[in-house]
Amino acid sequence: MVPDLRLPLVKQLAHTADPGGRVWLFESVEGDGEHWAIRQIEVGTDRVAHRYWWGRLQDDRGFLTDQPLEIWELTEITEAAFEAVWAAA
């Protein structure tokens, strides 16, 4: 079994929402003083979730952000909460 080398790098599991009701959840790592999303979930107003990561960078609805995250604008969440949404998406 190959060890998961991301674990020591995980710095933040967080989410944010917009006034229109869309929600984004992120798993990020820190690099060069910035936080970069390595997994992202977008839940639209229709409550359909879309997952993005290195294996699925984009689809017709969205894409894994290519910009550093503004972590002070995000709310931290638990790993269990992130993984539950990830598994359900």
Contacts in CASP RR format, 6 or more apart in sequence:
PFRMAT RR
TARGET T0000
AUTHOR 0000-0000-0000
METHOD contacts of the structure
MODEL  1
MVPDLRLPLVKQLAHTADPGGRVWLFESVEGDGEHWAIRQIEVGTDRVAH
RYWWGRLQDDRGFLTDQPLEIWELTEITEAAFEAVWAAA
6 29 0 8 1.000
6 38 0 8 1.000
9 29 0 8 1.000
9 30 0 8 1.000
10 27 0 8 1.000
10 28 0 8 1.000
10 29 0 8 1.000
11 28 0 8 1.000
11 29 0 8 1.000
11 30 0 8 1.000
11 35 0 8 1.000
12 26 0 8 1.000
12 27 0 8 1.000
12 28 0 8 1.000
12 35 0 8 1.000
12 69 0 8 1.000
12 71 0 8 1.000
12 74 0 8 1.000
12 76 0 8 1.000
13 25 0 8 1.000
13 26 0 8 1.000
13 27 0 8 1.000
13 28 0 8 1.000
13 76 0 8 1.000
13 77 0 8 1.000
13 78 0 8 1.000
13 79 0 8 1.000
13 81 0 8 1.000
13 82 0 8 1.000
14 25 0 8 1.000
14 26 0 8 1.000
14 28 0 8 1.000
14 69 0 8 1.000
14 71 0 8 1.000
14 74 0 8 1.000
14 75 0 8 1.000
14 76 0 8 1.000
14 77 0 8 1.000
15 23 0 8 1.000
15 24 0 8 1.000
15 25 0 8 1.000
15 26 0 8 1.000
15 74 0 8 1.000
15 75 0 8 1.000
15 77 0 8 1.000
16 23 0 8 1.000
16 24 0 8 1.000
16 73 0 8 1.000
16 74 0 8 1.000
16 75 0 8 1.000
17 23 0 8 1.000
17 24 0 8 1.000
20 45 0 8 1.000
21 44 0 8 1.000
21 45 0 8 1.000
22 42 0 8 1.000
22 43 0 8 1.000
22 44 0 8 1.000
22 45 0 8 1.000
23 42 0 8 1.000
23 43 0 8 1.000
23 44 0 8 1.000
24 40 0 8 1.000
24 41 0 8 1.000
24 42 0 8 1.000
24 43 0 8 1.000
25 40 0 8 1.000
25 41 0 8 1.000
25 43 0 8 1.000
25 77 0 8 1.000
25 82 0 8 1.000
25 85 0 8 1.000
25 86 0 8 1.000
26 37 0 8 1.000
26 39 0 8 1.000
26 40 0 8 1.000
26 41 0 8 1.000
26 65 0 8 1.000
26 69 0 8 1.000
26 74 0 8 1.000
27 37 0 8 1.000
27 38 0 8 1.000
27 39 0 8 1.000
27 40 0 8 1.000
27 82 0 8 1.000
28 35 0 8 1.000
28 36 0 8 1.000
28 37 0 8 1.000
28 38 0 8 1.000
28 69 0 8 1.000
28 71 0 8 1.000
29 35 0 8 1.000
29 36 0 8 1.000
29 38 0 8 1.000
30 36 0 8 1.000
34 68 0 8 1.000
34 69 0 8 1.000
35 68 0 8 1.000
35 69 0 8 1.000
35 71 0 8 1.000
36 68 0 8 1.000
36 69 0 8 1.000
37 52 0 8 1.000
37 64 0 8 1.000
37 65 0 8 1.000
37 69 0 8 1.000
38 53 0 8 1.000
38 54 0 8 1.000
39 51 0 8 1.000
39 52 0 8 1.000
39 53 0 8 1.000
39 82 0 8 1.000
39 86 0 8 1.000
40 51 0 8 1.000
40 52 0 8 1.000
40 53 0 8 1.000
40 64 0 8 1.000
40 65 0 8 1.000
41 49 0 8 1.000
41 50 0 8 1.000
41 51 0 8 1.000
41 52 0 8 1.000
41 82 0 8 1.000
41 85 0 8 1.000
41 86 0 8 1.000
41 89 0 8 1.000
42 49 0 8 1.000
42 50 0 8 1.000
42 52 0 8 1.000
42 61 0 8 1.000
42 62 0 8 1.000
43 49 0 8 1.000
43 50 0 8 1.000
43 85 0 8 1.000
44 50 0 8 1.000
49 85 0 8 1.000
49 88 0 8 1.000
49 89 0 8 1.000
50 59 0 8 1.000
50 61 0 8 1.000
50 62 0 8 1.000
50 89 0 8 1.000
51 86 0 8 1.000
51 89 0 8 1.000
52 58 0 8 1.000
52 59 0 8 1.000
52 62 0 8 1.000
52 63 0 8 1.000
52 64 0 8 1.000
53 64 0 8 1.000
54 64 0 8 1.000
56 64 0 8 1.000
57 63 0 8 1.000
57 64 0 8 1.000
58 64 0 8 1.000
END
